[in-house]
């Protein structure tokens, strides 16, 4: 049985208030072609279908158009799990209807592991693959609040709760293992040792819920993870992987390769694993350095390999303030207006200024480049410079998560 693992679509995502619809449509069209060309039988999407809990009509249309079209391919089973960005109710609303088309949606966690265990059968009704479709486990799913518990106690309880959720499948999958039927687990979490980018929001109280590769039961033949946007193994473990996001979701991902994983199962185990590169239709680029160097890079930038114009982030290093800086840049950018658009122009770093002033200029980023936790931490450091802010920031992250869950419910 051939399986395709993807995650973190973030449909509806905006970068500095510009929509990514064309890029997402380009990816979904490519994905449908790939499913047909590779004769994929099972599609696993491991969370963060949408970028927020109230997706726009455009994002919903991308999602449902894809589901309609994928049903016309060779793909016989489609499984979507919810991520920390997704609304459980939004994903689950058409759940019963979609199951009529062999599309299984697990928007939120269940107390009964059997509700997340999915048997995938062939045309003769024989089970070929079993999927433990675990969505993002919210704080309320994995631990009960204990008044007065310490930071370390919260961390331990969250880890134990996540591990226990996966361990609960073990008694139910033994019969499949005895019949040499492969078992796949899904998850949307931050596994220890993973490499994150700027665009992932912290989950589980500031990433307290990191679990290691050894905490996934050995009965799983493959673990398909979502949340981290860079494709990677977990602790260099071959069968536990993040597929990453299909498009770069922030400028911190400009050098990341975007892929999907193709898995082949035979004789009751993972037989082969390949990665397929996702073609890029819009390039995100960073230009940083002295003015003359950046001007030269802008002048020679070639976007001919990409369908859509590039989006750029600029940060200049200057010896002194230049009153005509914007004019110099605009003259060059005017020649590149069909190839390049500057989305973020960070305040220049003045190298000859006092160190404190340079530091202030460096930190004067636009609000859209900062997360809520970043703003809160900066305020804590300003008000209480000598204090340890770890637990306070952790509590703030937990409050944000509770607020997000309240809005979604």
C-alpha positions as CSV (number, residue, x, y, z in Angstrom):
1,X,0.0,0.0,0.0
2,X,1.4,3.4,-1.0
3,X,0.9,6.4,1.4
4,X,1.6,10.1,1.0
5,X,2.4,12.1,4.2
6,X,1.9,15.9,4.2
7,X,1.0,18.5,6.9
8,X,0.8,22.2,7.8
9,X,-1.0,23.5,4.7
10,X,-2.2,26.6,6.7
11,X,-4.8,27.4,4.0
12,X,-5.8,31.1,4.4
13,X,-2.4,32.2,5.7
14,X,-1.3,35.8,5.0
15,X,2.2,37.1,4.9
16,X,2.3,40.7,6.0
17,X,-1.4,40.9,5.0
18,X,-0.9,39.5,1.5
19,X,-2.8,36.3,0.7
20,X,-1.1,33.1,-0.3
21,X,-4.1,31.7,-2.3
22,X,-2.2,31.3,-5.6
23,X,0.7,29.4,-3.9
24,X,-1.7,27.1,-2.1
25,X,-3.6,26.4,-5.2
26,X,-0.4,25.7,-7.1
27,X,0.6,23.2,-4.4
28,X,-2.8,21.5,-4.3
29,X,-2.8,21.1,-8.1
30,X,0.6,19.6,-7.9
31,X,-0.4,17.2,-5.1
32,X,-3.3,15.9,-7.1
33,X,-1.0,15.3,-10.1
34,X,1.5,13.5,-7.8
35,X,-1.2,11.3,-6.3
36,X,-2.2,10.2,-9.8
37,X,1.4,9.8,-11.1
38,X,2.6,7.9,-8.0
39,X,-0.6,5.8,-7.7
40,X,-1.0,6.9,-4.0
41,X,-3.7,5.0,-2.2
42,X,-3.7,6.8,1.1
43,X,-3.3,10.5,1.9
44,X,-2.3,11.5,5.5
45,X,-2.6,15.2,6.4
46,X,-1.1,15.7,9.9
47,X,-2.8,18.9,11.1
48,X,-3.0,22.7,10.6
49,X,-5.2,22.4,7.5
50,X,-6.1,26.0,8.0
51,X,-4.1,28.9,9.4
52,X,-6.7,29.9,12.0
53,X,-9.9,28.7,13.6
54,X,-12.2,30.9,11.5
55,X,-11.0,30.2,7.9
56,X,-12.1,32.6,5.2
57,X,-14.4,31.5,2.4
58,X,-11.5,31.4,0.1
59,X,-9.6,29.0,2.3
60,X,-12.7,26.8,2.7
61,X,-13.1,26.7,-1.0
62,X,-9.5,25.5,-1.5
63,X,-10.1,22.8,1.0
64,X,-13.4,21.5,-0.3
65,X,-12.4,21.8,-4.0
66,X,-9.4,19.6,-3.2
67,X,-11.5,17.0,-1.5
68,X,-13.9,16.9,-4.4
69,X,-11.1,16.5,-6.9
70,X,-9.0,13.9,-4.9
71,X,-12.1,11.7,-4.8
72,X,-11.8,11.3,-8.5
73,X,-8.2,10.0,-8.3
74,X,-6.8,6.6,-7.4
75,X,-6.5,7.7,-3.7
76,X,-9.0,5.5,-1.8
77,X,-8.5,6.7,1.7
78,X,-7.9,10.3,2.9
79,X,-7.3,11.1,6.6
80,X,-7.1,14.7,8.0
81,X,-6.3,15.4,11.7
82,X,-6.6,18.8,13.4
83,X,-3.7,21.0,14.4
84,X,-3.3,23.7,17.0
85,X,-4.3,26.3,14.4
86,X,-7.5,24.4,13.4
87,X,-11.0,24.7,14.9
88,X,-12.2,21.3,16.0
89,X,-15.8,22.2,15.2
90,X,-15.0,23.6,11.7
91,X,-13.1,20.4,10.7
92,X,-15.6,18.0,12.3
93,X,-18.8,19.7,11.0
94,X,-19.0,17.6,7.7
95,X,-17.4,14.6,9.3
96,X,-20.2,12.1,8.7
97,X,-20.8,13.2,5.2
98,X,-17.1,13.0,4.2
99,X,-16.9,9.5,5.6
100,X,-19.2,8.4,2.8
101,X,-16.3,9.3,0.4
102,X,-13.7,7.5,2.5
103,X,-12.5,10.9,3.9
104,X,-11.8,10.6,7.6
105,X,-11.5,13.8,9.7
106,X,-10.4,13.7,13.3
107,X,-10.6,17.4,14.4
108,X,-10.0,16.9,18.1
109,X,-8.9,14.3,20.6
110,X,-11.3,11.6,22.0
111,X,-11.2,9.9,25.4
112,X,-11.7,6.6,23.6
113,X,-8.7,5.7,21.4
114,X,-10.9,3.5,19.2
115,X,-12.5,6.6,17.9
116,X,-9.1,7.6,16.5
117,X,-8.2,4.2,15.2
118,X,-9.1,3.8,11.5
119,X,-9.0,0.5,9.5
120,X,-8.2,1.0,5.8
121,X,-9.5,-1.9,3.7
122,X,-9.1,-3.0,0.2
123,X,-11.9,-3.8,-2.2
124,X,-12.3,-7.3,-0.7
125,X,-12.9,-5.6,2.7
126,X,-9.6,-7.0,4.1
127,X,-7.7,-4.6,6.4
128,X,-4.5,-3.4,4.7
129,X,-3.3,-0.6,7.0
130,X,-4.3,0.7,10.4
131,X,-4.0,4.4,11.2
132,X,-4.0,5.9,14.8
133,X,-5.1,9.3,13.7
134,X,-4.1,11.5,16.7
135,X,-4.9,15.2,16.3
136,X,-3.3,18.1,18.2
137,X,-3.7,17.2,21.9
138,X,-4.8,20.4,23.7
139,X,-3.8,21.0,27.3
140,X,-7.3,20.0,28.5
141,X,-6.9,16.7,26.6
142,X,-3.7,15.5,28.3
143,X,-3.8,16.8,31.9
144,X,-6.0,18.1,34.6
145,X,-5.2,21.5,36.2
146,X,-3.6,21.2,39.6
147,X,-3.6,24.4,41.7
148,X,-0.2,25.5,42.7
149,X,1.8,23.0,40.6
150,X,5.3,24.2,39.6
151,X,6.6,24.7,36.1
152,X,8.5,21.4,36.2
153,X,5.4,19.5,37.4
154,X,3.3,21.0,34.6
155,X,6.0,20.0,32.1
156,X,6.1,16.4,33.4
157,X,2.3,16.0,33.4
158,X,1.9,17.2,29.9
159,X,4.6,14.9,28.6
160,X,3.1,12.0,30.5
161,X,-0.4,12.8,29.1
162,X,0.8,12.9,25.5
163,X,2.7,9.6,25.9
164,X,-0.2,8.0,27.6
165,X,-2.5,8.9,24.7
166,X,-0.3,7.0,22.3
167,X,0.3,4.1,24.7
168,X,-3.5,3.6,24.9
169,X,-3.5,2.3,21.3
170,X,-1.1,-0.5,22.1
171,X,-3.6,-3.1,23.4
172,X,-5.9,-2.4,20.4
173,X,-3.3,-2.8,17.7
174,X,-1.7,-6.1,18.9
175,X,-4.1,-8.1,16.8
176,X,-3.1,-6.3,13.7
177,X,0.6,-6.7,14.4
178,X,0.0,-10.4,14.8
179,X,-1.6,-10.5,11.4
180,X,1.3,-8.5,9.9
181,X,-0.8,-5.5,9.2
182,X,1.3,-2.3,9.4
183,X,0.2,0.4,11.8
184,X,0.8,4.1,11.3
185,X,0.4,6.8,13.9
186,X,-0.3,10.5,13.3
187,X,0.4,13.5,15.5
188,X,0.6,17.3,15.7
189,X,3.1,18.2,18.4
190,X,6.6,19.4,19.1
191,X,8.9,16.4,19.4
192,X,12.2,16.8,21.3
193,X,15.1,17.4,19.0
194,X,13.0,19.0,16.2
195,X,14.1,22.1,14.4
196,X,11.5,24.9,14.3
197,X,11.2,28.1,12.3
198,X,9.8,31.5,13.2
199,X,6.4,30.7,11.9
200,X,5.4,27.9,14.3
201,X,3.3,29.1,17.2
202,X,4.3,27.7,20.6
203,X,2.0,24.9,21.7
204,X,1.6,23.0,25.0
205,X,2.5,26.0,27.2
206,X,5.6,27.2,25.4
207,X,6.6,23.8,24.0
208,X,6.6,22.1,27.4
209,X,5.0,19.1,25.7
210,X,8.1,17.9,23.9
211,X,8.3,14.1,23.8
212,X,11.2,12.1,22.5
213,X,11.2,9.5,19.7
214,X,11.5,6.7,22.3
215,X,8.2,7.7,23.8
216,X,6.2,6.6,20.7
217,X,5.3,2.9,21.1
218,X,7.5,0.5,19.1
219,X,4.4,-1.0,17.5
220,X,4.1,1.9,15.1
221,X,5.7,1.2,11.8
222,X,5.7,4.9,10.9
223,X,4.8,8.1,12.7
224,X,3.5,11.0,10.5
225,X,4.0,14.2,12.3
226,X,2.9,17.8,11.8
227,X,3.6,21.2,13.4
228,X,7.3,21.9,12.5
229,X,7.6,23.4,9.1
230,X,10.9,21.9,8.2
231,X,11.0,18.3,6.9
232,X,13.0,16.2,9.3
233,X,13.5,13.1,11.3
234,X,12.9,13.1,15.0
235,X,16.1,12.3,16.9
236,X,17.4,10.9,13.6
237,X,14.8,8.1,13.8
238,X,14.0,6.9,10.2
239,X,10.3,6.1,10.7
240,X,9.3,9.2,12.8
241,X,9.1,12.3,10.6
242,X,7.8,15.8,10.1
243,X,6.9,16.4,6.4
244,X,6.9,20.2,6.9
245,X,4.8,22.8,5.3
246,X,4.3,22.8,1.5
247,X,5.2,26.5,1.1
248,X,7.5,28.7,3.2
249,X,5.3,30.4,5.8
250,X,7.9,32.9,7.0
251,X,11.2,34.4,5.8
252,X,13.0,32.1,8.3
253,X,12.2,29.3,5.9
254,X,13.7,30.8,2.7
255,X,16.4,28.1,2.5
256,X,14.2,25.2,3.5
257,X,13.4,22.4,1.0
258,X,9.6,21.6,0.8
259,X,8.7,18.0,0.4
260,X,6.1,15.3,0.9
261,X,7.0,11.7,1.9
262,X,5.9,8.7,-0.1
263,X,5.7,5.5,1.9
264,X,5.4,1.9,0.7
265,X,4.3,-0.8,3.0
266,X,4.8,-4.5,2.3
267,X,5.0,-7.7,4.3
268,X,3.5,-5.9,7.4
269,X,6.2,-3.2,7.6
270,X,7.5,0.0,6.1
271,X,9.3,-1.2,3.0
272,X,10.4,2.1,1.4
273,X,10.4,5.8,2.1
274,X,11.0,8.5,-0.4
275,X,10.8,12.3,-0.4
276,X,9.4,14.3,-3.3
277,X,10.4,17.9,-3.7
278,X,7.4,20.3,-4.0
279,X,7.9,22.8,-6.9
280,X,8.1,26.4,-5.8
281,X,6.0,29.0,-7.6
282,X,6.9,32.0,-5.4
283,X,10.3,32.6,-3.9
284,X,10.8,34.3,-0.5
285,X,14.2,36.0,-0.4
286,X,16.3,37.9,2.1
287,X,18.7,40.8,1.3
288,X,20.9,41.8,4.2
289,X,24.2,43.8,4.3
290,X,25.8,47.0,3.3
291,X,23.8,49.2,0.9
292,X,26.0,48.8,-2.2
293,X,26.0,45.0,-1.7
294,X,22.2,44.9,-1.4
295,X,21.7,47.2,-4.4
296,X,23.9,44.9,-6.5
297,X,22.0,41.8,-5.3
298,X,18.7,43.5,-6.2
299,X,19.9,44.6,-9.6
300,X,21.0,41.1,-10.6
301,X,18.2,39.1,-9.0
302,X,16.6,36.8,-11.6
303,X,13.1,35.5,-10.9
304,X,12.6,33.8,-14.3
305,X,12.5,30.3,-12.8
306,X,9.3,31.1,-10.8
307,X,5.7,31.7,-11.9
308,X,4.9,34.4,-9.3
309,X,6.9,37.5,-8.4
310,X,9.3,37.1,-5.4
311,X,8.6,38.6,-2.0
312,X,11.6,40.1,-0.2
313,X,12.8,41.1,3.2
314,X,15.4,43.9,3.4
315,X,17.8,44.9,6.2
316,X,20.6,47.3,5.5
317,X,23.8,48.0,7.4
318,X,24.8,51.6,7.1
319,X,27.8,53.7,8.4
320,X,25.5,56.7,8.9
321,X,21.8,57.6,8.3
322,X,21.1,58.4,4.6
323,X,18.4,60.9,3.8
324,X,17.9,59.5,0.3
325,X,18.0,55.8,1.2
326,X,14.4,55.1,0.2
327,X,14.9,56.9,-3.1
328,X,18.0,54.9,-4.0
329,X,16.1,51.6,-3.3
330,X,13.0,52.7,-5.1
331,X,15.0,53.4,-8.3
332,X,16.4,49.9,-8.3
333,X,13.1,48.3,-7.3
334,X,11.2,50.1,-10.1
335,X,13.3,48.1,-12.6
336,X,12.3,44.9,-10.8
337,X,8.6,45.7,-10.2
338,X,7.4,42.6,-12.1
339,X,9.9,40.3,-10.5
340,X,10.3,41.4,-6.9
341,X,8.1,43.0,-4.2
342,X,9.5,44.1,-0.8
343,X,7.2,42.9,2.0
344,X,9.4,43.7,5.0
345,X,11.9,46.6,5.2
346,X,13.5,46.4,8.6
347,X,15.1,49.5,10.2
348,X,18.7,49.8,9.0
349,X,21.6,48.9,11.4
350,X,23.8,52.0,11.9
351,X,27.2,50.5,12.6
352,X,28.9,53.7,13.9
353,X,26.2,54.5,16.5
354,X,26.5,53.6,20.1
355,X,25.9,49.9,20.9
356,X,22.8,50.6,22.8
357,X,21.3,52.7,20.0
358,X,22.1,50.0,17.5
359,X,20.4,47.5,19.7
360,X,17.3,49.6,19.9
361,X,17.2,50.1,16.1
362,X,17.7,46.3,15.7
363,X,14.7,45.6,17.9
364,X,12.4,48.2,16.3
365,X,10.7,45.5,14.2
366,X,7.1,46.0,12.9
367,X,4.5,44.4,15.1
368,X,3.5,42.0,12.4
369,X,6.9,40.3,12.8
370,X,6.5,39.6,16.5
371,X,4.4,37.0,18.2
372,X,2.3,37.7,21.3
373,X,4.9,35.9,23.5
374,X,7.7,38.1,22.0
375,X,5.9,41.3,22.9
376,X,5.1,40.0,26.4
377,X,8.7,38.9,27.0
378,X,10.1,42.3,25.9
379,X,7.7,44.0,28.4
380,X,8.8,41.7,31.2
381,X,12.5,42.3,30.4
382,X,11.9,46.1,30.4
383,X,9.9,46.1,33.7
384,X,11.9,43.5,35.6
385,X,15.3,43.3,34.0
386,X,16.9,41.3,36.8
387,X,14.2,38.6,37.1
388,X,13.8,35.2,35.6
389,X,10.8,35.4,33.3
390,X,10.5,31.7,32.3
391,X,7.5,30.8,34.4
392,X,5.7,34.0,33.8
393,X,6.1,33.6,30.0
394,X,5.0,30.0,30.3
395,X,1.8,31.1,32.1
396,X,1.1,33.7,29.5
397,X,1.5,31.1,26.7
398,X,-1.0,28.9,28.6
399,X,-3.5,31.8,28.8
400,X,-3.2,32.4,25.1
401,X,-3.9,28.8,24.4
402,X,-6.9,28.7,26.7
403,X,-8.2,31.9,25.0
404,X,-7.8,30.3,21.5
405,X,-9.6,27.2,22.6
406,X,-12.4,29.3,24.1
407,X,-12.8,31.1,20.8
408,X,-12.8,27.9,18.8
409,X,-15.4,26.2,21.0
